[in-house]
Amino acid sequence: MKILMVEDERYLAEAVAQILKKNNYDVDLSFDGEEGLDNALSGVYDIILLDIMLPKMDGLSLLKELRDEGIDTPVILLTAKGETEDRVAGLDSGADDYLPKPFKTEELLARMRAVSRRRGKLIPGNILAYGDIELNPANLALSGAGGSFTLTPKESHVLEYLIMNQGNVLSAESIIEKVWGYDSDAEDNHVQVYMSFLRKKLSSLGSSVGIRAIRNVGYTLTLESKSDNAQEA
């Protein structure tokens, strides 16, 4: 799950990011409102953690512009402003939740799980299933009838994105934005390499799940014969 944290207190932002990464979240940081808005408008994030008091653009203005652009990514406001009117202003601007500083990371993680459930997003610790495989993003475990593998974080993120969008064809560009980040230097061949890694592991599990590449379009999950799956690798 990909998280954007917009917070100008660098020490706090980096400390929270470390904790989130230990819980298998992928975290990007922005330290002012303008940069935060640019990142948020990419639409690649599953949750945005947003401070109100920010340089260049305040959090509520950022949030309003985000909603005006049709981006419905869940937003949790993190701020020292804890008065009732501030909570109301934040929620009325389109926030999904509000957590005054200082906060305990356990509560932040719980609130992130809550907004994820409300939006139908995947939350770490939940098992994703497709065909005869299961993916646990919390511990990066891919399992099937033939055993299990511990994936790398990138492999897990790619497979998670494919499962969450089963039935759709995902372009290499969208996979790069979601997994590597919209400002990444990753190219199409990076996606091809990780698809090959995943195909080999699916084949080793004896799975009927395959990854189909549609030339000049993208990738999608399929349920196919084991021999077809092996040939794709």
CORBELMO-V97321 format. One record per residue. N is the residue number from 1. RES is the residue in one small letter. SS is DSSP state (a for helix, b for strand, c for the rest). PHI is phi as a letter, one per 40 degrees, with the letter a starting at -180 (999 if undefined). D_FIRST is the distance of its C-alpha to the first C-alpha in Angstrom with 2 decimals. Layout:
# CORBELMO-V97321
<<N RES SS PHI D_FIRST> <N RES SS PHI D_FIRST>>
This chain:
# CORBELMO-V97321
<<1 m c 999 0.00> <2 k b b 3.80> <3 i b b 6.56> <4 l b b 10.24> <5 m b b 12.96> <6 v b b 16.45> <7 e c a 19.02> <8 d c c 22.44> <9 e c c 23.06> <10 r a c 21.85> <11 y a c 22.51> <12 l a c 20.48> <13 a a d 17.52> <14 e a c 17.61> <15 a a c 18.18> <16 v a c 15.24> <17 a a c 12.97> <18 q a c 14.55> <19 i a c 13.94> <20 l a c 10.20> <21 k a c 10.13> <22 k a c 12.45> <23 n c c 10.15> <24 n c g 7.75> <25 y c c 5.35> <26 d b c 6.03> <27 v b b 8.57> <28 d b b 11.31> <29 l b b 14.49> <30 s b b 17.26> <31 f c b 20.57> <32 d c a 22.41> <33 g a c 22.13> <34 e a c 23.10> <35 e a c 20.55> <36 g a c 17.86> <37 l a c 19.11> <38 d a d 19.20> <39 n a c 15.56> <40 a a c 14.55> <41 l c c 16.91> <42 s c c 15.06> <43 g c g 12.92> <44 v c c 9.88> <45 y c c 7.74> <46 d c c 6.17> <47 i b a 8.20> <48 i b b 11.17> <49 l b b 13.19> <50 l b b 16.66> <51 d c c 20.01> <52 i c c 23.15> <53 m c c 25.65> <54 l c b 24.63> <55 p c c 26.94> <56 k c g 27.64> <57 m c a 25.97> <58 d c c 25.37> <59 g a c 22.19> <60 l a c 23.91> <61 s a c 25.21> <62 l a d 21.84> <63 l a c 20.42> <64 k a c 23.50> <65 e a c 23.31> <66 l a c 19.69> <67 r a c 20.75> <68 d a c 23.97> <69 e c c 22.15> <70 g c g 20.46> <71 i c c 16.86> <72 d c b 15.69> <73 t c d 12.22> <74 p b d 12.38> <75 v b b 14.08> <76 i b b 15.13> <77 l b c 18.28> <78 l b b 19.04> <79 t b a 22.72> <80 a c c 26.06> <81 k c c 27.54> <82 g c b 27.85> <83 e c c 30.75> <84 t a d 30.69> <85 e a c 31.40> <86 d a c 28.44> <87 r a c 26.11> <88 v a c 27.83> <89 a a c 27.61> <90 g a c 23.86> <91 l a c 23.26> <92 d a c 25.87> <93 s c c 24.16> <94 g c h 21.09> <95 a c c 18.95> <96 d c c 17.25> <97 d b a 18.04> <98 y b a 20.02> <99 l b b 20.08> <100 p b c 23.23> <101 k c c 23.54> <102 p c c 24.16> <103 f c b 21.49> <104 k c c 20.50> <105 t a c 17.03> <106 e a c 17.29> <107 e a c 17.85> <108 l a d 14.99> <109 l a c 12.55> <110 a a c 14.60> <111 r a c 14.52> <112 m a c 10.76> <113 r a c 10.96> <114 a a c 13.94> <115 v a c 12.80> <116 s a c 9.89> <117 r a c 12.80> <118 r a c 15.07> <119 r c c 13.15> <120 g c g 12.55> <121 k c c 8.75> <122 l c c 7.24> <123 i c b 7.34> <124 p c d 7.47> <125 g c h 11.12> <126 n c c 11.57> <127 i b c 13.16> <128 l b c 12.67> <129 a b b 16.14> <130 y b a 17.83> <131 g c f 21.49> <132 d c b 22.45> <133 i b b 19.20> <134 e b b 16.51> <135 l b b 13.12> <136 n b b 11.89> <137 p c c 8.43> <138 a c c 9.87> <139 n c b 12.76> <140 l c g 11.95> <141 a b c 14.97> <142 l b b 16.13> <143 s b b 19.32> <144 g b a 22.15> <145 a c c 25.87> <146 g c c 26.66> <147 g b h 24.68> <148 s b a 21.29> <149 f b b 19.53> <150 t b c 17.11> <151 l c c 14.94> <152 t c c 14.10> <153 p a d 10.53> <154 k a c 11.10> <155 e a d 12.66> <156 s a c 9.96> <157 h a c 7.40> <158 v a c 10.54> <159 l a c 11.60> <160 e a d 8.56> <161 y a c 9.01> <162 l a c 12.67> <163 i a c 12.74> <164 m a c 10.96> <165 n c b 13.62> <166 q c d 16.43> <167 g c g 19.76> <168 n c b 18.72> <169 v c c 19.52> <170 l b b 16.88> <171 s c c 18.58> <172 a a d 18.07> <173 e a c 17.66> <174 s a c 14.73> <175 i a c 13.00> <176 i a c 13.95> <177 e a c 12.74> <178 k a c 9.21> <179 v a c 9.03> <180 w a c 11.83> <181 g c h 12.05> <182 y c c 14.79> <183 d c b 17.35> <184 s c c 16.92> <185 d c c 20.10> <186 a c c 18.60> <187 e c b 20.81> <188 d a d 21.19> <189 n a c 22.58> <190 h a c 19.41> <191 v a c 17.76> <192 q a d 20.99> <193 v a c 20.94> <194 y a c 17.55> <195 m a c 18.67> <196 s a c 21.83> <197 f a d 20.19> <198 l a c 18.34> <199 r a c 21.59> <200 k a c 23.59> <201 k a c 21.52> <202 l a c 21.64> <203 s a c 25.33> <204 s a c 25.91> <205 l c c 24.55> <206 g c g 27.07> <207 s c c 24.46> <208 s c c 25.44> <209 v b c 22.02> <210 g b b 22.38> <211 i b b 20.66> <212 r b c 23.10> <213 a b c 23.55> <214 i b b 25.42> <215 r c d 27.38> <216 n c g 26.65> <217 v c b 24.08> <218 g b i 20.98> <219 y b b 19.44> <220 t b a 19.07> <221 l b c 19.03> <222 t b b 22.51> <223 l b b 24.52> <224 e c a 27.44> <225 s c c 30.04> <226 k a c 29.33> <227 s a c 31.74> <228 d a c 30.02> <229 n a c 26.69> <230 a a c 28.51> <231 q a c 30.26> <232 e a c 27.10> <233 a c c 26.15>>
